[in-house]
Amino acid sequence: MPDKSFLRNLLEASTIGLNLVLATFIGLAMGYGLDYAMEKWFGWHTKPWLTIIFLFLGIIAGFRELLRTAKKATNESQKNL
């Protein structure tokens, strides 16, 4: 039977791609929703600017999480040496 720390590391590694995609999609959805709300509630024509801004923020958040996970894995592997 595999070691529990190995399984935990495998689980964390498998969620990296999912985190990246979800952060990007959430940023895109928030930007699109804000563009829609600004047009409907205030009559401001912000489309596509808020969508683009929040898409980039979602991508940045996804990569930030990727780097945080990689740094954590590196620290744990150095600690086990």
GIVEN-V530431 format. One record per backbone hydrogen bond with DSSP energy under -0.5 kcal/mol. NH is the residue of the N-H (numbers start at 1). CO is the residue of the C=O. Records with the same first field share a line. If there is no record, write none. Layout:
NH: CO + CO
This chain:
7: 3
8: 4
9: 5
10: 6
11: 7
12: 8
13: 9
14: 10
15: 11 + 12
16: 13
18: 14
19: 15
20: 16
21: 17
22: 18
23: 19
24: 20
25: 21
26: 22
27: 23
28: 24
29: 25
30: 26
31: 27
32: 28
33: 29
34: 30
35: 31
36: 32
37: 33
38: 34
39: 35
40: 36
41: 37
42: 37 + 38
43: 38 + 39
44: 38
46: 44
49: 46
50: 46
52: 48
53: 49
54: 50
55: 51
56: 52
57: 53
58: 54
59: 55
60: 56
61: 57
62: 58
63: 59
64: 60
65: 61
66: 62
67: 63
68: 64
69: 65
70: 66
71: 67
72: 68
73: 69
74: 70
75: 71
76: 72
77: 73
78: 74
79: 75
80: 76
81: 78
